[in-house]
Amino acid sequence: MAQIKLLGFWYSPFTHRVEWALKIKGIEYEYIEEDRYNKSPLLLESNPIYKKVPVLIHNGKPICDSMVILEYIDEIFEGPSILSNDPYDRALARFWAKFLDDKVAAVVNAFLRKGEEHEKAKEEICEMLKILDNELKDKMLFVADKFGYADMAANLVGLWMGFFEEASGVVLATNEKFPNFCTWRDAYINCSQVKEYLPSRFDELLAFYQDRVRAQAPTSATPKNK
């Protein structure tokens, strides 16, 4: 039987993506919680370049980066597909996943930072929301009619950004400015594929990010990825 371990942070949207994929595939795994201030030898050995979570270890072989791990899980294990079999739909899913992951630093800086980088990041997030507001008009999913790869990458803006907004008091995604995005986000949170795999520690997640904002500790606010 395959041995599967997942190294992660409980509060990380990137770790959550991998847990999500494993559960969708029905794969049993051992979850190992890491300490960002005292990273384990296993993590440092498994991801010596970036030293970040999540890391999936399959039969002793480590795979790093949440979206790379999702593709690996989809290719290796049987079960519902995460990426479409259609080449065009796969390309679109990868495009939107990259677009969203390219905004990670801006999302963190917009809600969990102060000063000049905070203001610059808010502008970038508003530009991102304009693009998404246009793209998601009358849509619940990013690609075709099946929940998949890009939608899982969207957990940062569909779920975690809400935690960041509430924790920081900085609200950028409003119905007045971005009605299509807000309609999509409401549908995203309530769709069966998301509700079934929502993080179980909502109150703790919010409290965690509220503490980061209050402490104004930039190095401890970033949800390490990827």
Sequence and secondary structure as in RCSB ss.txt:
>XXXX:A:sequence
MAQIKLLGFWYSPFTHRVEWALKIKGIEYEYIEEDRYNKSPLLLESNPIYKKVPVLIHNGKPICDSMVILEYIDE
IFEGPSILSNDPYDRALARFWAKFLDDKVAAVVNAFLRKGEEHEKAKEEICEMLKILDNELKDKMLFVADKFGYA
DMAANLVGLWMGFFEEASGVVLATNEKFPNFCTWRDAYINCSQVKEYLPSRFDELLAFYQDRVRAQAPTSATPKN
K
>XXXX:A:secstr
   EEEEE TT HHHHHHHHHHHHHT   EEEE  TTS  HHHHHHSTTT  S EEEETTEEEESHHHHHHHHHH
HS SS SS SSHHHHHHHHHHHHHHHTTHHHHHHHHH  SHHHHHHHHHHHHHHHHHHHHTTT SSSSTTS  HH
HHHTHIIIIIHHHHHHHH      TTT HHHHHHHHHHHHSHHHHTT  S HHHHHHHHHHHHHHT HHHHS   
 
